[in-house]
Amino acid sequence: MAAETGPTTTGGPDEHVRRVRLPADRRTPATARAVVRSVLAEAHLDELLNEALLLTTELSTNAVEHAGTELDIEVVADRVGLSVMVSDYAPGPVDELTVGVRNDTADIAEVAERGRGLLLVDHFASCWGTTYLPSGKGVWFRLDRPDVTPPRRDALAEGRRLSPCSSGTDGDGNPVETPGPSAAAMSELMQTRPDPYADDPLPDFATDLLTRVATMVGATGGLVRLDRGDGQGTQVLARYGRPPRTDSELLRVRLAVQRPYSGELELDAVPSAYARPLAALTAERLSLHLENDRLRRADIRRQAWLTFLAEASELLAQSLDVELTMALVPQLVVPRLGQWCAVHIADEWGRLNLAAASHTDESVLPHLHEVLRETGPESIQARLREAIRIGSQVPLGGPMEGFAVPLVARGQRLGTLAVGRHQRHRHDPDEIAVLEDVARRAALAIENARIHAERRRVAQTLQQSLLPPVLPVIEGIGFAAEYVPTGDDAEVGGDFYDVLPLPDGRWLVVIGDVSGKGVQAAAVTGLVRDVIRVLVGDGKPLPEALNRLNETLVERGGGRYCTLALAAVGPGEGNQLDVSLHLAGHDRPVLLRSAGGASFVGTGGTALGLLDAIASPTSVVPLDPGDALIFYTDGVTERRRGRELFGPDRLREAAAPLAGYSAEVIAARLRSTAINFSPEPPRDDIAVLVIRNDAV
């Protein structure tokens, strides 16, 4: 079970040392007792056996239960006594090892069963103390033979900086007055050379400094208390010997640290002329380290706030959805900056509406909502309205204490951000500044999401106005269309299609693509669509209509061009349909035969809006019953997967197996094939228009 970290050695003819590493196991105390028993037997210290085994059990059990790491047991025995140290690898103060209520009595019989650990050590040990190592912490004790006065020396070997056992008697056992510290000792304590503990944890340095000054002044106990102003309250930073008794006259020196730090040094020392000056010098030196710690922590905290603000800005900027953005804000604030958070948005009449809220305890959310809905002169609603009115932060009273910050973006007051303070501390100035910065960034993100939502709504409305709401239902002719806008739903595409009647009884199918995107492309699309409707409604032949449309685009198109396909569909011989096809720079359609097979038909012409004169040859395509003619825009053929294009050949191959299906099925299948070709959203609009001869 035990793994010795080194062989059993003797530091001298009368010294026995053993070091053992043990796991965090319930059998560890028994193994630790066996190690101590063997060392006592070697050193012939049988009279210390009972106390040594009891204290070893207490320390090893405490460490196993509360540290949960491997333990190092170090046992040192000499001719006058035994020293044992139990070290673990868990961070945190030794206070965390004590269990139960704090022991304020020195009578061991009056202490509860739980919580006796360190008090038992204090009761039976000749002296004891704690030490902080780079890898963890340790608790040690020393037991001396009752008939021998221990020498003034460190308790353990290996040069560890542990509390030496104070001597209060002379060689004959008579009490003597503790002498004052020598000049060399004071020089060592207040040395100004490079501090050997500068890189050590602060508790380790404070414990060592407290131990040295307590030894010099003959104190039986001492404490260094520190409150960092972080809501944790006053904590014990270092401890020496037994806790100072409340009924004794303590030597107290306040630490000279700046807010929010505060603390004091306590020594249960014998009154003397040098005790207070030496304690003051010690407190001054410790204050310098505490001030460095405060500045270091403040710098780390400010860097953490900057990182937090950068991450919050990135998260808020990624969302262009108004509801999602407002729901994200409380999640960023709670619990890091407050116990609860609520976002209220003002409507067009100035009324505040709760948009999102969060609490560290989800079970309290219903109560929080009730409090936020309450009205009255002292309610949170009234304070929120005041924050919007004056444009600055306003404190919130009970029962949900905190403060409110207005959400202002581009000079417009959108609402409020209300934050509740933590139960254990109030917001410091740094936290308030960070919250105000979060409110500014949140307001800007909400406003940007609103602008994007408005652009998306305008784009969708404009796009719908350029497409027919429904296609006509004609006996013997099947029409079907599929349209997929570009991946950016806030942009208006230039693709369009239309089906309208001709004066001679035929039907005109139109599909086109205007270059570019956005409002200007939509304006040109609307111009092309309206001019075609007017010209064909007046009975103009299709070639003349194309020429007139080209002239209009050259004059008013703003440099944009348009590809267009026109198909006049009418009855032919028998059950056939005759299609008079005109292509003005548009891709040739695919003819899908009912018997199978697909091919491109038509003759290419000149795109509209580029040249003063155009050519648009006429092609007649007969459609037998079951045949289909498939029109499409370049968003289909130029659909990209990496460097690979979907292409016209892949479109033709995808259309061939669809022979015999209805126009709706053909259009839907081709749309799905084009979309599934690439995992990326479409970079260009996709439009598919199908004409099918449905004659039986």
HELIX and SHEET records of a PDB file:
HELIX    1   1 THR A   28  ALA A   43  1                                  16    
HELIX    2   2 ASP A   46  LEU A   48  5                                   3    
HELIX    3   3 LEU A   49  HIS A   66  1                                  18    
HELIX    4   4 VAL A   94  LEU A   97  5                                   4    
HELIX    5   5 ILE A  108  GLU A  110  5                                   3    
HELIX    6   6 GLY A  117  PHE A  124  1                                   8    
HELIX    7   7 ALA A  183  LEU A  189  1                                   7    
HELIX    8   8 LEU A  202  VAL A  217  1                                  16    
HELIX    9   9 ALA A  275  GLN A  318  1                                  44    
HELIX   10  10 VAL A  322  VAL A  333  1                                  12    
HELIX   11  11 GLU A  362  VAL A  364  5                                   3    
HELIX   12  12 LEU A  365  ARG A  373  1                                   9    
HELIX   13  13 ILE A  380  ILE A  390  1                                  11    
HELIX   14  14 PRO A  429  SER A  465  1                                  37    
HELIX   15  15 VAL A  519  GLY A  537  1                                  19    
HELIX   16  16 LEU A  542  ARG A  556  1                                  15    
HELIX   17  17 ASP A  634  THR A  637  1                                   4    
HELIX   18  18 GLY A  647  ALA A  655  1                                   9    
HELIX   19  19 ALA A  656  LEU A  658  5                                   3    
HELIX   20  20 ALA A  663  ASN A  676  1                                  14    
SHEET    1   A 3 ALA A   3  GLU A   4  0                                        
SHEET    2   A 3 GLU A  15  LEU A  22 -1                                        
SHEET    3   A 3 THR A   9  GLY A  12 -1                                        
SHEET    1   B 6 ALA A   3  GLU A   4  0                                        
SHEET    2   B 6 GLU A  15  LEU A  22 -1                                        
SHEET    3   B 6 LEU A  71  ALA A  77 -1                                        
SHEET    4   B 6 GLY A  81  ASP A  88 -1                                        
SHEET    5   B 6 GLY A 136  ASP A 144 -1                                        
SHEET    6   B 6 CYS A 127  LEU A 133 -1                                        
SHEET    1   C 4 GLN A 235  GLY A 241  0                                        
SHEET    2   C 4 GLY A 221  ASP A 227 -1                                        
SHEET    3   C 4 SER A 262  LEU A 267 -1                                        
SHEET    4   C 4 LEU A 251  ARG A 254 -1                                        
SHEET    1   D 5 LEU A 352  HIS A 359  0                                        
SHEET    2   D 5 TRP A 340  ALA A 346 -1                                        
SHEET    3   D 5 GLN A 412  GLY A 420 -1                                        
SHEET    4   D 5 GLY A 402  ALA A 409 -1                                        
SHEET    5   D 5 VAL A 394  LEU A 396 -1                                        
SHEET    1   E 5 ILE A 477  VAL A 484  0                                        
SHEET    2   E 5 ILE A 686  ASN A 693 -1                                        
SHEET    3   E 5 ALA A 628  TYR A 632 -1                                        
SHEET    4   E 5 VAL A 590  LEU A 592 -1                                        
SHEET    5   E 5 ALA A 598  PHE A 600 -1                                        
SHEET    1   F 5 ASP A 495  PRO A 501  0                                        
SHEET    2   F 5 TRP A 507  VAL A 514 -1                                        
SHEET    3   F 5 CYS A 562  PRO A 571 -1                                        
SHEET    4   F 5 LEU A 577  ALA A 584 -1                                        
SHEET    5   F 5 THR A 618  LEU A 623 -1                                        
SHEET    1   G 2 ARG A 640  ARG A 641  0                                        
SHEET    2   G 2 GLU A 644  LEU A 645 -1                                        
END                                                                             
